[in-house]
Each structure stands twice: as structure tokens, then as C-alpha cells.
Amino acid sequence: ILTFVRIGTSPILGYLIVTHHYPAALSLFVFSGLTDWIDGYIARRYPSQASALGSFLDPFADKMLVGIVV
């Protein structure tokens, strides 16, 4: 769920940057970073929560977020 939230917030973040809403964009970027940290913590702490889909989608969400911001 956290990975899907990060994927969903990436286009919104890009829109906020393009429209010069920088404080909101920064807030959403920090929120996305926190969801990434929480997702990684859960995956490391509770190995039973890891999945093949998650191991593919998490790096995809990271690259999507970074690519849109850049």
C-alpha cells in the first residue's frame, strides 16, 4: 500500500513543481520519503511482509519519484 501511495503521489509532485507550488511540493516529497522509509523498515523488520511484487514495485516507485523531481 505504501509503495502504491508513493507511485500515486509522484505525478502530483511533478505537477506541484511545474506550477511553482514549492512548499506543497516539498511537503509531499517529505511525505513520500517517509513512506519509503516506513516501507523499507517493514520489509526488513518483518520478512514475511516481503513479496516479489514489492521487490519490483519499490525500486520502480523510487525511480519514478526521483525522475519526476529531476
Predicted model as a PDB file, atoms N, CA, C, CB and O in Angstrom, pLDDT in the B-factor column:
MODEL        1                                                                  
ATOM      1  N   ILE A   1       0.841  -1.195   0.000  1.00 89.00           N  
ATOM      2  CA  ILE A   1       0.000   0.000   0.000  1.00 89.00           C  
ATOM      3  C   ILE A   1       0.879   1.249   0.000  1.00 89.00           C  
ATOM      4  CB  ILE A   1      -0.953   0.004   1.225  1.00 89.00           C  
ATOM      5  O   ILE A   1       0.592   2.211  -0.712  1.00 89.00           O  
ATOM      6  N   LEU A   2       1.940   1.236   0.790  1.00 90.00           N  
ATOM      7  CA  LEU A   2       2.821   2.408   0.857  1.00 90.00           C  
ATOM      8  C   LEU A   2       3.506   2.671  -0.486  1.00 90.00           C  
ATOM      9  CB  LEU A   2       3.878   2.215   1.955  1.00 90.00           C  
ATOM     10  O   LEU A   2       3.690   3.823  -0.879  1.00 90.00           O  
ATOM     11  N   THR A   3       3.876   1.610  -1.176  1.00 91.00           N  
ATOM     12  CA  THR A   3       4.515   1.778  -2.487  1.00 91.00           C  
ATOM     13  C   THR A   3       3.532   2.375  -3.482  1.00 91.00           C  
ATOM     14  CB  THR A   3       5.050   0.430  -3.013  1.00 91.00           C  
ATOM     15  O   THR A   3       3.897   3.249  -4.269  1.00 91.00           O  
ATOM     16  N   PHE A   4       2.286   1.909  -3.450  1.00 93.00           N  
ATOM     17  CA  PHE A   4       1.271   2.456  -4.351  1.00 93.00           C  
ATOM     18  C   PHE A   4       0.978   3.921  -4.029  1.00 93.00           C  
ATOM     19  CB  PHE A   4      -0.019   1.631  -4.263  1.00 93.00           C  
ATOM     20  O   PHE A   4       0.703   4.711  -4.932  1.00 93.00           O  
ATOM     21  N   VAL A   5       1.035   4.282  -2.758  1.00 93.00           N  
ATOM     22  CA  VAL A   5       0.860   5.692  -2.375  1.00 93.00           C  
ATOM     23  C   VAL A   5       1.981   6.528  -2.977  1.00 93.00           C  
ATOM     24  CB  VAL A   5       0.836   5.852  -0.826  1.00 93.00           C  
ATOM     25  O   VAL A   5       1.734   7.614  -3.503  1.00 93.00           O  
ATOM     26  N   ARG A   6       3.211   6.028  -2.902  1.00 93.00           N  
ATOM     27  CA  ARG A   6       4.359   6.748  -3.457  1.00 93.00           C  
ATOM     28  C   ARG A   6       4.258   6.877  -4.975  1.00 93.00           C  
ATOM     29  CB  ARG A   6       5.660   6.039  -3.081  1.00 93.00           C  
ATOM     30  O   ARG A   6       4.598   7.919  -5.534  1.00 93.00           O  
ATOM     31  N   ILE A   7       3.796   5.828  -5.637  1.00 94.00           N  
ATOM     32  CA  ILE A   7       3.599   5.887  -7.088  1.00 94.00           C  
ATOM     33  C   ILE A   7       2.516   6.910  -7.419  1.00 94.00           C  
ATOM     34  CB  ILE A   7       3.219   4.489  -7.654  1.00 94.00           C  
ATOM     35  O   ILE A   7       2.639   7.651  -8.395  1.00 94.00           O  
ATOM     36  N   GLY A   8       1.469   6.956  -6.622  1.00 94.00           N  
ATOM     37  CA  GLY A   8       0.377   7.890  -6.867  1.00 94.00           C  
ATOM     38  C   GLY A   8       0.728   9.338  -6.597  1.00 94.00           C  
ATOM     39  O   GLY A   8       0.203  10.236  -7.255  1.00 94.00           O  
ATOM     40  N   THR A   9       1.608   9.576  -5.641  1.00 94.00           N  
ATOM     41  CA  THR A   9       1.970  10.956  -5.317  1.00 94.00           C  
ATOM     42  C   THR A   9       3.009  11.535  -6.277  1.00 94.00           C  
ATOM     43  CB  THR A   9       2.496  11.028  -3.902  1.00 94.00           C  
ATOM     44  O   THR A   9       3.170  12.753  -6.344  1.00 94.00           O  
ATOM     45  N   SER A  10       3.705  10.694  -7.009  1.00 94.00           N  
ATOM     46  CA  SER A  10       4.755  11.182  -7.905  1.00 94.00           C  
ATOM     47  C   SER A  10       4.241  12.144  -8.978  1.00 94.00           C  
ATOM     48  CB  SER A  10       5.433  10.015  -8.569  1.00 94.00           C  
ATOM     49  O   SER A  10       4.831  13.211  -9.146  1.00 94.00           O  
ATOM     50  N   PRO A  11       3.174  11.821  -9.710  1.00 95.00           N  
ATOM     51  CA  PRO A  11       2.681  12.792 -10.704  1.00 95.00           C  
ATOM     52  C   PRO A  11       2.153  14.074 -10.069  1.00 95.00           C  
ATOM     53  CB  PRO A  11       1.583  12.162 -11.543  1.00 95.00           C  
ATOM     54  O   PRO A  11       2.294  15.159 -10.633  1.00 95.00           O  
ATOM     55  N   ILE A  12       1.549  13.944  -8.898  1.00 96.00           N  
ATOM     56  CA  ILE A  12       1.059  15.142  -8.197  1.00 96.00           C  
ATOM     57  C   ILE A  12       2.236  16.027  -7.813  1.00 96.00           C  
ATOM     58  CB  ILE A  12       0.238  14.753  -6.931  1.00 96.00           C  
ATOM     59  O   ILE A  12       2.173  17.249  -7.940  1.00 96.00           O  
ATOM     60  N   LEU A  13       3.296  15.408  -7.350  1.00 96.00           N  
ATOM     61  CA  LEU A  13       4.505  16.152  -7.001  1.00 96.00           C  
ATOM     62  C   LEU A  13       5.065  16.869  -8.220  1.00 96.00           C  
ATOM     63  CB  LEU A  13       5.564  15.214  -6.406  1.00 96.00           C  
ATOM     64  O   LEU A  13       5.448  18.036  -8.134  1.00 96.00           O  
ATOM     65  N   GLY A  14       5.114  16.182  -9.347  1.00 95.00           N  
ATOM     66  CA  GLY A  14       5.584  16.815 -10.579  1.00 95.00           C  
ATOM     67  C   GLY A  14       4.728  18.003 -10.966  1.00 95.00           C  
ATOM     68  O   GLY A  14       5.253  19.040 -11.373  1.00 95.00           O  
ATOM     69  N   TYR A  15       3.415  17.866 -10.844  1.00 97.00           N  
ATOM     70  CA  TYR A  15       2.503  18.969 -11.155  1.00 97.00           C  
ATOM     71  C   TYR A  15       2.751  20.156 -10.232  1.00 97.00           C  
ATOM     72  CB  TYR A  15       1.041  18.507 -11.041  1.00 97.00           C  
ATOM     73  O   TYR A  15       2.769  21.302 -10.681  1.00 97.00           O  
ATOM     74  N   LEU A  16       2.942  19.887  -8.950  1.00 97.00           N  
ATOM     75  CA  LEU A  16       3.191  20.972  -7.993  1.00 97.00           C  
ATOM     76  C   LEU A  16       4.488  21.706  -8.307  1.00 97.00           C  
ATOM     77  CB  LEU A  16       3.239  20.424  -6.567  1.00 97.00           C  
ATOM     78  O   LEU A  16       4.560  22.925  -8.149  1.00 97.00           O  
ATOM     79  N   ILE A  17       5.498  20.993  -8.743  1.00 96.00           N  
ATOM     80  CA  ILE A  17       6.769  21.628  -9.087  1.00 96.00           C  
ATOM     81  C   ILE A  17       6.614  22.488 -10.340  1.00 96.00           C  
ATOM     82  CB  ILE A  17       7.867  20.564  -9.299  1.00 96.00           C  
ATOM     83  O   ILE A  17       7.091  23.622 -10.385  1.00 96.00           O  
ATOM     84  N   VAL A  18       5.946  21.946 -11.351  1.00 96.00           N  
ATOM     85  CA  VAL A  18       5.775  22.676 -12.608  1.00 96.00           C  
ATOM     86  C   VAL A  18       4.948  23.943 -12.404  1.00 96.00           C  
ATOM     87  CB  VAL A  18       5.111  21.779 -13.658  1.00 96.00           C  
ATOM     88  O   VAL A  18       5.197  24.961 -13.050  1.00 96.00           O  
ATOM     89  N   THR A  19       3.965  23.880 -11.508  1.00 97.00           N  
ATOM     90  CA  THR A  19       3.108  25.047 -11.258  1.00 97.00           C  
ATOM     91  C   THR A  19       3.646  25.950 -10.155  1.00 97.00           C  
ATOM     92  CB  THR A  19       1.711  24.592 -10.895  1.00 97.00           C  
ATOM     93  O   THR A  19       2.944  26.851  -9.697  1.00 97.00           O  
ATOM     94  N   HIS A  20       4.874  25.722  -9.728  1.00 97.00           N  
ATOM     95  CA  HIS A  20       5.582  26.569  -8.761  1.00 97.00           C  
ATOM     96  C   HIS A  20       4.927  26.608  -7.379  1.00 97.00           C  
ATOM     97  CB  HIS A  20       5.678  27.967  -9.298  1.00 97.00           C  
ATOM     98  O   HIS A  20       4.954  27.641  -6.710  1.00 97.00           O  
ATOM     99  N   HIS A  21       4.347  25.501  -6.954  1.00 97.00           N  
ATOM    100  CA  HIS A  21       3.828  25.378  -5.596  1.00 97.00           C  
ATOM    101  C   HIS A  21       4.867  24.634  -4.752  1.00 97.00           C  
ATOM    102  CB  HIS A  21       2.442  24.632  -5.581  1.00 97.00           C  
ATOM    103  O   HIS A  21       4.658  23.495  -4.335  1.00 97.00           O  
ATOM    104  N   TYR A  22       5.979  25.305  -4.519  1.00 96.00           N  
ATOM    105  CA  TYR A  22       7.131  24.645  -3.905  1.00 96.00           C  
ATOM    106  C   TYR A  22       6.912  24.188  -2.459  1.00 96.00           C  
ATOM    107  CB  TYR A  22       8.297  25.566  -3.948  1.00 96.00           C  
ATOM    108  O   TYR A  22       7.358  23.094  -2.112  1.00 96.00           O  
ATOM    109  N   PRO A  23       6.246  24.971  -1.595  1.00 97.00           N  
ATOM    110  CA  PRO A  23       6.039  24.462  -0.229  1.00 97.00           C  
ATOM    111  C   PRO A  23       5.203  23.170  -0.204  1.00 97.00           C  
ATOM    112  CB  PRO A  23       5.353  25.533   0.624  1.00 97.00           C  
ATOM    113  O   PRO A  23       5.507  22.240   0.543  1.00 97.00           O  
ATOM    114  N   ALA A  24       4.157  23.130  -1.024  1.00 97.00           N  
ATOM    115  CA  ALA A  24       3.340  21.918  -1.077  1.00 97.00           C  
ATOM    116  C   ALA A  24       4.139  20.765  -1.677  1.00 97.00           C  
ATOM    117  CB  ALA A  24       2.056  22.164  -1.898  1.00 97.00           C  
ATOM    118  O   ALA A  24       4.017  19.625  -1.230  1.00 97.00           O  
ATOM    119  N   ALA A  25       4.956  21.059  -2.687  1.00 96.00           N  
ATOM    120  CA  ALA A  25       5.779  20.030  -3.312  1.00 96.00           C  
ATOM    121  C   ALA A  25       6.789  19.468  -2.309  1.00 96.00           C  
ATOM    122  CB  ALA A  25       6.506  20.598  -4.545  1.00 96.00           C  
ATOM    123  O   ALA A  25       7.013  18.259  -2.257  1.00 96.00           O  
ATOM    124  N   LEU A  26       7.387  20.340  -1.529  1.00 96.00           N  
ATOM    125  CA  LEU A  26       8.341  19.885  -0.519  1.00 96.00           C  
ATOM    126  C   LEU A  26       7.653  19.010   0.519  1.00 96.00           C  
ATOM    127  CB  LEU A  26       9.014  21.082   0.162  1.00 96.00           C  
ATOM    128  O   LEU A  26       8.193  17.980   0.923  1.00 96.00           O  
ATOM    129  N   SER A  27       6.479  19.411   0.944  1.00 97.00           N  
ATOM    130  CA  SER A  27       5.727  18.613   1.921  1.00 97.00           C  
ATOM    131  C   SER A  27       5.398  17.242   1.367  1.00 97.00           C  
ATOM    132  CB  SER A  27       4.439  19.332   2.328  1.00 97.00           C  
ATOM    133  O   SER A  27       5.540  16.239   2.067  1.00 97.00           O  
ATOM    134  N   LEU A  28       4.961  17.185   0.116  1.00 96.00           N  
ATOM    135  CA  LEU A  28       4.624  15.905  -0.498  1.00 96.00           C  
ATOM    136  C   LEU A  28       5.873  15.052  -0.713  1.00 96.00           C  
ATOM    137  CB  LEU A  28       3.903  16.129  -1.831  1.00 96.00           C  
ATOM    138  O   LEU A  28       5.817  13.829  -0.591  1.00 96.00           O  
ATOM    139  N   PHE A  29       6.999  15.691  -1.030  1.00 95.00           N  
ATOM    140  CA  PHE A  29       8.246  14.963  -1.199  1.00 95.00           C  
ATOM    141  C   PHE A  29       8.698  14.352   0.130  1.00 95.00           C  
ATOM    142  CB  PHE A  29       9.335  15.890  -1.761  1.00 95.00           C  
ATOM    143  O   PHE A  29       9.146  13.206   0.168  1.00 95.00           O  
ATOM    144  N   VAL A  30       8.582  15.108   1.208  1.00 96.00           N  
ATOM    145  CA  VAL A  30       8.941  14.594   2.537  1.00 96.00           C  
ATOM    146  C   VAL A  30       8.014  13.437   2.910  1.00 96.00           C  
ATOM    147  CB  VAL A  30       8.861  15.724   3.610  1.00 96.00           C  
ATOM    148  O   VAL A  30       8.460  12.422   3.444  1.00 96.00           O  
ATOM    149  N   PHE A  31       6.720  13.599   2.624  1.00 96.00           N  
ATOM    150  CA  PHE A  31       5.761  12.527   2.892  1.00 96.00           C  
ATOM    151  C   PHE A  31       6.132  11.269   2.109  1.00 96.00           C  
ATOM    152  CB  PHE A  31       4.330  12.977   2.532  1.00 96.00           C  
ATOM    153  O   PHE A  31       6.092  10.165   2.652  1.00 96.00           O  
ATOM    154  N   SER A  32       6.491  11.432   0.839  1.00 94.00           N  
ATOM    155  CA  SER A  32       6.886  10.288   0.009  1.00 94.00           C  
ATOM    156  C   SER A  32       8.148   9.632   0.554  1.00 94.00           C  
ATOM    157  CB  SER A  32       7.108  10.729  -1.447  1.00 94.00           C  
ATOM    158  O   SER A  32       8.267   8.407   0.551  1.00 94.00           O  
ATOM    159  N   GLY A  33       9.083  10.443   1.018  1.00 92.00           N  
ATOM    160  CA  GLY A  33      10.296   9.899   1.626  1.00 92.00           C  
ATOM    161  C   GLY A  33       9.997   9.112   2.894  1.00 92.00           C  
ATOM    162  O   GLY A  33      10.604   8.070   3.144  1.00 92.00           O  
ATOM    163  N   LEU A  34       9.073   9.606   3.683  1.00 95.00           N  
ATOM    164  CA  LEU A  34       8.693   8.887   4.902  1.00 95.00           C  
ATOM    165  C   LEU A  34       8.010   7.557   4.572  1.00 95.00           C  
ATOM    166  CB  LEU A  34       7.763   9.756   5.763  1.00 95.00           C  
ATOM    167  O   LEU A  34       8.267   6.549   5.232  1.00 95.00           O  
ATOM    168  N   THR A  35       7.153   7.549   3.568  1.00 93.00           N  
ATOM    169  CA  THR A  35       6.517   6.280   3.198  1.00 93.00           C  
ATOM    170  C   THR A  35       7.555   5.290   2.681  1.00 93.00           C  
ATOM    171  CB  THR A  35       5.427   6.511   2.133  1.00 93.00           C  
ATOM    172  O   THR A  35       7.427   4.087   2.909  1.00 93.00           O  
ATOM    173  N   ASP A  36       8.572   5.777   1.992  1.00 92.00           N  
ATOM    174  CA  ASP A  36       9.647   4.901   1.526  1.00 92.00           C  
ATOM    175  C   ASP A  36      10.413   4.326   2.711  1.00 92.00           C  
ATOM    176  CB  ASP A  36      10.604   5.665   0.589  1.00 92.00           C  
ATOM    177  O   ASP A  36      10.729   3.136   2.733  1.00 92.00           O  
ATOM    178  N   TRP A  37      10.708   5.163   3.685  1.00 94.00           N  
ATOM    179  CA  TRP A  37      11.435   4.695   4.871  1.00 94.00           C  
ATOM    180  C   TRP A  37      10.610   3.676   5.646  1.00 94.00           C  
ATOM    181  CB  TRP A  37      11.802   5.878   5.782  1.00 94.00           C  
ATOM    182  O   TRP A  37      11.127   2.637   6.057  1.00 94.00           O  
ATOM    183  N   ILE A  38       9.329   3.970   5.845  1.00 93.00           N  
ATOM    184  CA  ILE A  38       8.454   3.053   6.581  1.00 93.00           C  
ATOM    185  C   ILE A  38       8.323   1.726   5.837  1.00 93.00           C  
ATOM    186  CB  ILE A  38       7.061   3.685   6.796  1.00 93.00           C  
ATOM    187  O   ILE A  38       8.356   0.660   6.452  1.00 93.00           O  
ATOM    188  N   ASP A  39       8.176   1.790   4.524  1.00 90.00           N  
ATOM    189  CA  ASP A  39       8.069   0.584   3.707  1.00 90.00           C  
ATOM    190  C   ASP A  39       9.333  -0.269   3.834  1.00 90.00           C  
ATOM    191  CB  ASP A  39       7.820   0.955   2.233  1.00 90.00           C  
ATOM    192  O   ASP A  39       9.247  -1.487   3.996  1.00 90.00           O  
ATOM    193  N   GLY A  40      10.496   0.363   3.761  1.00 88.00           N  
ATOM    194  CA  GLY A  40      11.752  -0.363   3.915  1.00 88.00           C  
ATOM    195  C   GLY A  40      11.920  -0.948   5.302  1.00 88.00           C  
ATOM    196  O   GLY A  40      12.420  -2.062   5.459  1.00 88.00           O  
ATOM    197  N   TYR A  41      11.499  -0.193   6.312  1.00 92.00           N  
ATOM    198  CA  TYR A  41      11.587  -0.678   7.687  1.00 92.00           C  
ATOM    199  C   TYR A  41      10.722  -1.923   7.881  1.00 92.00           C  
ATOM    200  CB  TYR A  41      11.163   0.422   8.671  1.00 92.00           C  
ATOM    201  O   TYR A  41      11.154  -2.901   8.490  1.00 92.00           O  
ATOM    202  N   ILE A  42       9.512  -1.874   7.363  1.00 90.00           N  
ATOM    203  CA  ILE A  42       8.608  -3.016   7.490  1.00 90.00           C  
ATOM    204  C   ILE A  42       9.177  -4.226   6.749  1.00 90.00           C  
ATOM    205  CB  ILE A  42       7.205  -2.661   6.947  1.00 90.00           C  
ATOM    206  O   ILE A  42       9.127  -5.346   7.258  1.00 90.00           O  
ATOM    207  N   ALA A  43       9.709  -4.007   5.563  1.00 86.00           N  
ATOM    208  CA  ALA A  43      10.261  -5.123   4.784  1.00 86.00           C  
ATOM    209  C   ALA A  43      11.457  -5.760   5.478  1.00 86.00           C  
ATOM    210  CB  ALA A  43      10.669  -4.645   3.395  1.00 86.00           C  
ATOM    211  O   ALA A  43      11.632  -6.977   5.412  1.00 86.00           O  
ATOM    212  N   ARG A  44      12.285  -4.953   6.145  1.00 88.00           N  
ATOM    213  CA  ARG A  44      13.448  -5.506   6.853  1.00 88.00           C  
ATOM    214  C   ARG A  44      13.064  -6.124   8.180  1.00 88.00           C  
ATOM    215  CB  ARG A  44      14.488  -4.428   7.080  1.00 88.00           C  
ATOM    216  O   ARG A  44      13.594  -7.170   8.553  1.00 88.00           O  
ATOM    217  N   ARG A  45      12.161  -5.501   8.890  1.00 91.00           N  
ATOM    218  CA  ARG A  45      11.784  -5.954  10.233  1.00 91.00           C  
ATOM    219  C   ARG A  45      10.895  -7.198  10.194  1.00 91.00           C  
ATOM    220  CB  ARG A  45      11.067  -4.835  10.977  1.00 91.00           C  
ATOM    221  O   ARG A  45      11.004  -8.083  11.043  1.00 91.00           O  
ATOM    222  N   TYR A  46      10.021  -7.245   9.200  1.00 88.00           N  
ATOM    223  CA  TYR A  46       9.073  -8.345   9.083  1.00 88.00           C  
ATOM    224  C   TYR A  46       9.253  -9.013   7.710  1.00 88.00           C  
ATOM    225  CB  TYR A  46       7.601  -7.838   9.274  1.00 88.00           C  
ATOM    226  O   TYR A  46       8.550  -8.673   6.757  1.00 88.00           O  
ATOM    227  N   PRO A  47      10.184  -9.949   7.613  1.00 84.00           N  
ATOM    228  CA  PRO A  47      10.469 -10.584   6.312  1.00 84.00           C  
ATOM    229  C   PRO A  47       9.249 -11.261   5.692  1.00 84.00           C  
ATOM    230  CB  PRO A  47      11.576 -11.607   6.472  1.00 84.00           C  
ATOM    231  O   PRO A  47       9.202 -11.441   4.475  1.00 84.00           O  
ATOM    232  N   SER A  48       8.276 -11.634   6.492  1.00 85.00           N  
ATOM    233  CA  SER A  48       7.080 -12.273   5.934  1.00 85.00           C  
ATOM    234  C   SER A  48       6.245 -11.294   5.120  1.00 85.00           C  
ATOM    235  CB  SER A  48       6.231 -12.869   7.051  1.00 85.00           C  
ATOM    236  O   SER A  48       5.379 -11.714   4.352  1.00 85.00           O  
ATOM    237  N   GLN A  49       6.489 -10.004   5.274  1.00 81.00           N  
ATOM    238  CA  GLN A  49       5.754  -8.989   4.528  1.00 81.00           C  
ATOM    239  C   GLN A  49       6.378  -8.704   3.164  1.00 81.00           C  
ATOM    240  CB  GLN A  49       5.680  -7.711   5.333  1.00 81.00           C  
ATOM    241  O   GLN A  49       5.778  -7.998   2.354  1.00 81.00           O  
ATOM    242  N   ALA A  50       7.556  -9.232   2.897  1.00 80.00           N  
ATOM    243  CA  ALA A  50       8.218  -9.028   1.605  1.00 80.00           C  
ATOM    244  C   ALA A  50       7.526  -9.867   0.538  1.00 80.00           C  
ATOM    245  CB  ALA A  50       9.726  -9.392   1.691  1.00 80.00           C  
ATOM    246  O   ALA A  50       7.035 -10.962   0.812  1.00 80.00           O  
ATOM    247  N   SER A  51       7.496  -9.340  -0.679  1.00 83.00           N  
ATOM    248  CA  SER A  51       6.886 -10.080  -1.781  1.00 83.00           C  
ATOM    249  C   SER A  51       7.666  -9.808  -3.063  1.00 83.00           C  
ATOM    250  CB  SER A  51       5.390  -9.689  -1.953  1.00 83.00           C  
ATOM    251  O   SER A  51       8.436  -8.851  -3.149  1.00 83.00           O  
ATOM    252  N   ALA A  52       7.453 -10.661  -4.049  1.00 84.00           N  
ATOM    253  CA  ALA A  52       8.114 -10.467  -5.346  1.00 84.00           C  
ATOM    254  C   ALA A  52       7.601  -9.194  -6.012  1.00 84.00           C  
ATOM    255  CB  ALA A  52       7.880 -11.690  -6.271  1.00 84.00           C  
ATOM    256  O   ALA A  52       8.375  -8.453  -6.617  1.00 84.00           O  
ATOM    257  N   LEU A  53       6.309  -8.942  -5.902  1.00 86.00           N  
ATOM    258  CA  LEU A  53       5.742  -7.724  -6.477  1.00 86.00           C  
ATOM    259  C   LEU A  53       6.321  -6.489  -5.791  1.00 86.00           C  
ATOM    260  CB  LEU A  53       4.206  -7.732  -6.355  1.00 86.00           C  
ATOM    261  O   LEU A  53       6.659  -5.509  -6.455  1.00 86.00           O  
ATOM    262  N   GLY A  54       6.432  -6.534  -4.488  1.00 83.00           N  
ATOM    263  CA  GLY A  54       7.008  -5.413  -3.747  1.00 83.00           C  
ATOM    264  C   GLY A  54       8.463  -5.174  -4.090  1.00 83.00           C  
ATOM    265  O   GLY A  54       8.908  -4.029  -4.154  1.00 83.00           O  
ATOM    266  N   SER A  55       9.213  -6.255  -4.313  1.00 85.00           N  
ATOM    267  CA  SER A  55      10.631  -6.089  -4.651  1.00 85.00           C  
ATOM    268  C   SER A  55      10.803  -5.485  -6.045  1.00 85.00           C  
ATOM    269  CB  SER A  55      11.359  -7.439  -4.572  1.00 85.00           C  
ATOM    270  O   SER A  55      11.866  -4.945  -6.352  1.00 85.00           O  
ATOM    271  N   PHE A  56       9.780  -5.567  -6.889  1.00 90.00           N  
ATOM    272  CA  PHE A  56       9.820  -4.913  -8.194  1.00 90.00           C  
ATOM    273  C   PHE A  56       9.277  -3.487  -8.108  1.00 90.00           C  
ATOM    274  CB  PHE A  56       9.019  -5.723  -9.222  1.00 90.00           C  
ATOM    275  O   PHE A  56       9.860  -2.559  -8.669  1.00 90.00           O  
ATOM    276  N   LEU A  57       8.162  -3.319  -7.405  1.00 91.00           N  
ATOM    277  CA  LEU A  57       7.493  -2.020  -7.386  1.00 91.00           C  
ATOM    278  C   LEU A  57       8.224  -0.965  -6.554  1.00 91.00           C  
ATOM    279  CB  LEU A  57       6.100  -2.184  -6.860  1.00 91.00           C  
ATOM    280  O   LEU A  57       8.184   0.217  -6.894  1.00 91.00           O  
ATOM    281  N   ASP A  58       8.884  -1.370  -5.481  1.00 90.00           N  
ATOM    282  CA  ASP A  58       9.566  -0.389  -4.638  1.00 90.00           C  
ATOM    283  C   ASP A  58      10.667   0.361  -5.389  1.00 90.00           C  
ATOM    284  CB  ASP A  58      10.156  -1.077  -3.421  1.00 90.00           C  
ATOM    285  O   ASP A  58      10.694   1.591  -5.339  1.00 90.00           O  
ATOM    286  N   PRO A  59      11.578  -0.332  -6.084  1.00 91.00           N  
ATOM    287  CA  PRO A  59      12.578   0.418  -6.865  1.00 91.00           C  
ATOM    288  C   PRO A  59      11.936   1.226  -7.994  1.00 91.00           C  
ATOM    289  CB  PRO A  59      13.618  -0.543  -7.450  1.00 91.00           C  
ATOM    290  O   PRO A  59      12.405   2.315  -8.325  1.00 91.00           O  
ATOM    291  N   PHE A  60      10.857   0.689  -8.587  1.00 93.00           N  
ATOM    292  CA  PHE A  60      10.151   1.425  -9.629  1.00 93.00           C  
ATOM    293  C   PHE A  60       9.590   2.732  -9.077  1.00 93.00           C  
ATOM    294  CB  PHE A  60       9.023   0.570 -10.222  1.00 93.00           C  
ATOM    295  O   PHE A  60       9.707   3.778  -9.715  1.00 93.00           O  
ATOM    296  N   ALA A  61       8.981   2.674  -7.894  1.00 93.00           N  
ATOM    297  CA  ALA A  61       8.421   3.878  -7.278  1.00 93.00           C  
ATOM    298  C   ALA A  61       9.525   4.879  -6.950  1.00 93.00           C  
ATOM    299  CB  ALA A  61       7.635   3.518  -6.004  1.00 93.00           C  
ATOM    300  O   ALA A  61       9.336   6.084  -7.118  1.00 93.00           O  
ATOM    301  N   ASP A  62      10.662   4.396  -6.489  1.00 91.00           N  
ATOM    302  CA  ASP A  62      11.790   5.282  -6.189  1.00 91.00           C  
ATOM    303  C   ASP A  62      12.293   5.982  -7.440  1.00 91.00           C  
ATOM    304  CB  ASP A  62      12.926   4.497  -5.543  1.00 91.00           C  
ATOM    305  O   ASP A  62      12.516   7.192  -7.432  1.00 91.00           O  
ATOM    306  N   LYS A  63      12.472   5.226  -8.513  1.00 93.00           N  
ATOM    307  CA  LYS A  63      12.956   5.806  -9.762  1.00 93.00           C  
ATOM    308  C   LYS A  63      11.935   6.777 -10.362  1.00 93.00           C  
ATOM    309  CB  LYS A  63      13.280   4.697 -10.766  1.00 93.00           C  
ATOM    310  O   LYS A  63      12.307   7.803 -10.932  1.00 93.00           O  
ATOM    311  N   MET A  64      10.673   6.452 -10.233  1.00 93.00           N  
ATOM    312  CA  MET A  64       9.619   7.330 -10.721  1.00 93.00           C  
ATOM    313  C   MET A  64       9.620   8.641  -9.958  1.00 93.00           C  
ATOM    314  CB  MET A  64       8.258   6.651 -10.605  1.00 93.00           C  
ATOM    315  O   MET A  64       9.511   9.711 -10.558  1.00 93.00           O  
ATOM    316  N   LEU A  65       9.743   8.566  -8.638  1.00 92.00           N  
ATOM    317  CA  LEU A  65       9.767   9.774  -7.814  1.00 92.00           C  
ATOM    318  C   LEU A  65      10.977  10.639  -8.143  1.00 92.00           C  
ATOM    319  CB  LEU A  65       9.773   9.407  -6.328  1.00 92.00           C  
ATOM    320  O   LEU A  65      10.836  11.846  -8.339  1.00 92.00           O  
ATOM    321  N   VAL A  66      12.146  10.048  -8.206  1.00 92.00           N  
ATOM    322  CA  VAL A  66      13.355  10.803  -8.499  1.00 92.00           C  
ATOM    323  C   VAL A  66      13.324  11.363  -9.928  1.00 92.00           C  
ATOM    324  CB  VAL A  66      14.591   9.917  -8.301  1.00 92.00           C  
ATOM    325  O   VAL A  66      13.710  12.508 -10.165  1.00 92.00           O  
ATOM    326  N   GLY A  67      12.864  10.545 -10.867  1.00 93.00           N  
ATOM    327  CA  GLY A  67      12.786  11.005 -12.254  1.00 93.00           C  
ATOM    328  C   GLY A  67      11.855  12.181 -12.437  1.00 93.00           C  
ATOM    329  O   GLY A  67      12.162  13.102 -13.195  1.00 93.00           O  
ATOM    330  N   ILE A  68      10.740  12.168 -11.768  1.00 92.00           N  
ATOM    331  CA  ILE A  68       9.791  13.284 -11.872  1.00 92.00           C  
ATOM    332  C   ILE A  68      10.337  14.530 -11.214  1.00 92.00           C  
ATOM    333  CB  ILE A  68       8.453  12.914 -11.243  1.00 92.00           C  
ATOM    334  O   ILE A  68      10.163  15.631 -11.738  1.00 92.00           O  
ATOM    335  N   VAL A  69      10.990  14.381 -10.083  1.00 90.00           N  
ATOM    336  CA  VAL A  69      11.548  15.553  -9.393  1.00 90.00           C  
ATOM    337  C   VAL A  69      12.667  16.178 -10.216  1.00 90.00           C  
ATOM    338  CB  VAL A  69      12.074  15.163  -7.996  1.00 90.00           C  
ATOM    339  O   VAL A  69      12.768  17.402 -10.306  1.00 90.00           O  
ATOM    340  N   VAL A  70      13.504  15.344 -10.814  1.00 90.00           N  
ATOM    341  CA  VAL A  70      14.611  15.869 -11.615  1.00 90.00           C  
ATOM    342  C   VAL A  70      14.062  16.493 -12.874  1.00 90.00           C  
ATOM    343  CB  VAL A  70      15.631  14.761 -11.961  1.00 90.00           C  
ATOM    344  O   VAL A  70      14.825  16.999 -13.696  1.00 90.00           O  
TER     345      VAL A  70                                                      
ENDMDL                                                                          
END                                                                             
